[in-house]
Amino acid sequence: MKVAMYYNNKDIRLEEMPTPKIGPEEFLVKVMASGICGTDVLEWYRIKTAPRVLGHEMAGEIVEVGENVKKYKKGDSVFATHHVPCNTCHYCLNGHHTACDTLHHTNYDPGGFAEYIRIPAINVDRGTFILPGAMSYEVATFIEPLGCVARGQRLMQMTPGSTVLIIGSGISGLLHLKLAKVMKAEKIITADINEYRLKKSLEFGADAVINANKSIPERLREINKGKLSDIVIVCTGAQQACTQALQCVEPGGTILFFAVPKPGIDIPVPISDLWRNEVRMITSYGAAPNDLAEALELLATHRVEVEDMVTHRLPLEETGKGFQLVASAGESIKIIIEPHGYGGKLC
């Protein structure tokens, strides 16, 4: 089978490798659509394991089923998550499934930027979802990123009537915007240095936008009648974004660090100010199966619409072009790789 082999962001090669053989409790998926995630182009993060086949936002059709698999059959359209928790460790039992060691060591074989992938038994058992017949494969590629967003907003306790500032208006920031609208935020403001993304923020329902080349706290007060924001969501790893986030939160508010700078970069925290004002700072990593189930429901019921976020659909041999589009953060939002050229059809 053909795969897009990652060596670095500028070196993605179309290569051949054997189609995986499945075991009795596994199945083989024909990959119909696979989204490029912002984390796929974090070179400092990915280069450590190169060469490898990346891609974890995958949807496709089961083409071969192991003899012991009873819940799924050949022909089923599915989304399967790459990481799954054990559900029995201390972290899982206390609701921190994405801190589970099992979750950090499970994955596809080989990755979503391939014609076929083997879904291991543990992923079959607790990480696979049958897609509704009316859902396209490309919409299904949003289950994983929207699941991460849903987890973040649940952990930070998004409440109706909040003012929300989202710093970073890439795919994660824009999904946070769409979900915050569903959660009845009173006012949503986005910030970015990219004018294209700010324009898209307004198209997707932001009440106002801020060019982050200027002072975000100052512009926020101008927009928000002298006030800062009840909730600040950081969706970029830029150090300045993290620093400004600390200056943008109202007393009693919450800062969610959904994205963070690379290891080795520390952020000075004015802890006495945060203490005096009872400001919460929380982090959120990844998505657990319950978050993915919530995301699937949000997409299936059209409470969150995502078709307007897809800007590029590329064949497997152009995966390198897709990586460059994502890494450059230019005029693109969601880029989907279609190994079999299905063209966005329904499942």
Residue pairs with C-beta under 8 A, 6 or more apart in sequence:
1 16
1 17
1 18
1 19
1 114
1 115
1 116
2 14
2 15
2 16
2 114
2 115
2 316
2 317
2 339
3 14
3 15
3 16
3 17
3 53
3 110
3 111
3 113
3 114
3 115
3 316
4 12
4 13
4 14
4 15
4 53
4 54
4 55
4 113
4 114
4 316
4 317
4 319
4 320
4 337
5 12
5 13
5 14
5 15
5 51
5 52
5 53
6 12
6 40
6 46
6 50
6 51
6 52
6 53
6 54
6 113
6 323
7 13
7 50
7 51
8 43
8 47
8 50
9 41
9 43
9 323
9 324
9 327
10 320
10 323
10 324
11 320
12 319
12 320
12 323
13 320
14 316
14 317
14 319
17 53
17 110
17 114
19 28
19 115
19 116
20 28
20 109
20 110
20 116
20 117
20 118
21 118
22 28
22 64
22 65
22 66
22 118
23 66
23 121
24 66
24 67
24 68
24 69
25 66
25 68
25 69
25 121
25 124
25 125
26 66
26 69
26 118
26 119
26 120
26 121
26 124
27 62
27 64
27 65
27 66
27 69
27 72
27 118
27 119
27 124
28 62
28 63
28 64
28 65
28 116
28 117
28 118
28 119
29 58
29 60
29 61
29 62
29 63
29 78
29 80
29 116
29 117
29 118
29 119
30 60
30 61
30 62
30 63
30 115
30 116
30 340
31 55
31 58
31 59
31 60
31 112
31 114
31 115
31 116
31 117
31 339
31 340
32 59
32 60
32 61
32 137
32 338
32 339
32 340
32 342
33 58
33 59
33 60
33 136
33 137
33 138
33 140
33 141
33 336
33 337
33 338
33 342
33 344
34 55
34 57
34 58
34 59
34 112
34 113
34 141
34 336
34 337
34 339
35 55
35 57
35 112
35 138
35 141
35 142
35 144
35 145
35 334
35 335
35 336
35 337
36 55
36 57
36 319
36 322
36 323
36 326
36 335
36 336
36 337
37 56
37 57
37 144
37 145
37 171
38 170
38 171
38 172
38 259
38 326
39 45
39 46
40 46
40 54
40 55
40 323
40 326
41 323
41 326
41 327
42 237
42 262
43 327
44 262
45 262
46 52
46 54
52 110
52 111
53 110
53 111
53 112
53 113
53 114
54 111
54 112
54 113
55 108
55 111
55 112
55 113
55 114
55 337
56 81
56 82
56 83
56 107
56 108
56 111
56 112
56 144
57 112
57 141
57 142
57 143
57 144
57 145
58 79
58 80
58 82
58 108
58 112
58 117
58 141
59 77
59 78
59 79
59 131
59 137
59 138
59 140
59 141
59 143
59 347
60 77
60 78
60 117
60 137
61 75
61 76
61 77
61 78
61 347
62 72
62 73
62 74
62 75
62 76
62 77
62 78
63 74
63 116
64 74
65 72
65 73
65 74
69 124
71 124
71 128
72 78
72 124
72 128
72 130
76 130
77 130
77 131
77 133
77 137
77 140
77 347
78 128
78 129
78 130
78 131
79 128
79 129
79 131
79 140
79 141
79 143
79 144
79 292
79 296
80 108
80 119
80 123
80 124
80 127
80 128
80 129
81 123
81 127
81 128
81 144
81 147
81 287
81 289
81 292
82 106
82 107
82 108
82 111
82 112
82 123
82 127
82 144
83 98
83 103
83 104
83 106
83 107
83 127
83 286
84 102
84 103
84 106
84 122
84 123
84 125
84 126
84 127
84 289
85 91
85 92
85 97
85 98
85 100
85 102
85 103
85 126
85 288
85 289
86 92
86 100
86 101
86 102
86 103
87 97
87 126
89 100
89 101
89 102
91 97
91 99
91 100
92 100
97 103
97 288
97 289
97 290
98 151
98 285
98 286
98 287
98 288
99 285
102 122
103 286
103 288
106 120
106 122
106 123
106 127
107 120
108 117
108 118
108 119
108 120
108 123
109 117
109 118
109 120
110 117
111 117
112 337
113 316
113 319
113 337
113 339
114 316
114 339
115 316
115 339
115 340
119 127
119 128
126 289
127 289
127 292
129 143
129 292
129 293
129 296
131 137
131 140
131 296
131 347
132 300
132 347
133 346
133 347
134 300
134 346
135 299
135 300
135 346
135 347
136 307
136 344
136 345
136 346
136 347
137 342
137 344
137 345
137 347
138 307
138 310
138 313
138 336
138 344
139 299
139 306
139 307
140 299
140 347
141 334
141 336
142 175
142 295
142 299
142 306
142 309
142 334
143 292
143 295
143 296
143 299
144 287
144 292
144 295
145 171
145 172
145 175
146 175
146 179
146 295
146 298
146 299
146 304
146 306
147 287
147 288
147 291
147 292
147 294
147 295
148 172
148 258
148 284
148 286
148 287
148 291
149 172
149 175
149 176
149 179
149 258
149 295
150 179
150 287
150 291
150 294
150 295
150 298
151 284
151 286
151 287
151 288
151 291
152 176
152 233
152 256
152 258
152 284
153 176
153 179
153 180
153 183
153 256
154 291
155 256
155 282
155 284
156 231
156 233
156 254
156 256
156 280
156 282
156 284
157 254
158 164
158 179
158 180
158 183
158 185
158 231
159 183
160 183
160 184
160 185
160 186
161 184
161 185
161 186
162 180
162 185
162 186
162 230
162 231
163 185
163 186
163 187
163 188
163 189
163 224
163 227
163 229
163 230
163 231
163 250
164 176
164 180
164 185
164 187
164 188
164 189
164 229
164 230
164 231
164 232
164 233
165 189
165 190
165 191
165 216
165 220
165 228
165 229
165 231
165 232
165 233
165 245
165 248
166 173
166 176
166 177
166 180
166 188
166 189
166 190
166 191
166 233
166 235
167 173
167 190
167 191
167 192
167 212
167 216
167 232
167 233
167 234
167 235
167 236
167 241
167 244
167 245
167 248
168 191
168 192
168 234
168 235
168 236
168 238
168 241
168 259
169 177
169 190
169 191
169 192
169 194
169 197
169 198
169 200
169 201
169 209
169 235
170 192
170 197
170 235
170 236
170 329
170 333
171 309
171 333
171 334
172 235
172 258
172 259
173 190
173 192
173 197
173 201
173 233
173 235
173 236
174 190
174 197
174 200
174 201
174 204
174 309
174 333
175 304
175 306
175 309
176 233
176 235
176 258
177 188
177 190
177 201
177 204
177 205
177 206
178 204
178 205
178 304
178 305
178 306
179 298
179 304
180 188
181 188
181 205
182 298
182 303
182 304
185 231
187 207
187 208
187 224
188 205
188 206
188 207
189 206
189 207
189 208
189 209
189 210
189 220
189 223
189 224
189 229
190 197
190 198
190 201
190 206
190 209
190 210
191 209
191 210
191 211
191 212
191 216
191 241
192 198
192 201
192 209
192 211
192 212
192 236
193 211
193 212
193 213
194 329
194 330
195 211
196 330
196 331
197 329
197 333
198 209
198 210
198 211
200 333
201 209
202 209
203 308
204 308
204 309
208 223
210 216
210 219
210 220
210 223
211 219
212 240
212 241
212 244
215 244
216 244
216 247
216 248
217 228
217 244
217 247
217 248
220 228
220 229
220 248
221 227
221 228
227 250
228 247
228 248
228 249
228 250
228 253
229 248
229 249
229 250
229 253
230 249
230 250
230 252
230 253
230 254
231 249
231 253
231 254
231 255
231 256
232 245
232 248
232 249
232 253
232 254
232 255
232 256
233 255
233 256
233 258
234 241
234 242
234 245
234 255
234 256
234 257
234 258
234 259
234 260
235 258
235 259
236 259
237 259
237 260
237 261
237 262
238 261
239 261
239 265
239 267
242 257
242 260
242 261
242 267
243 267
243 268
245 255
245 257
246 255
246 267
246 269
246 270
246 274
249 255
249 279
250 277
251 277
251 278
251 279
252 277
252 278
252 279
253 277
253 279
253 280
254 279
254 280
254 281
254 282
255 279
255 280
255 281
255 282
256 282
256 283
256 284
257 281
257 282
257 283
257 284
258 283
258 284
260 283
261 267
269 281
273 279
274 281
287 295
298 304
299 306
306 334
309 333
309 334
310 333
310 334
310 335
310 336
310 344
311 331
311 332
311 333
311 334
311 335
312 322
312 325
312 332
312 334
312 335
312 336
313 335
313 336
313 338
313 343
313 344
314 321
314 322
314 335
314 336
314 337
314 338
315 337
315 338
315 339
315 341
316 337
316 338
316 339
318 337
319 337
322 335
322 337
325 332
325 335
326 332
326 335
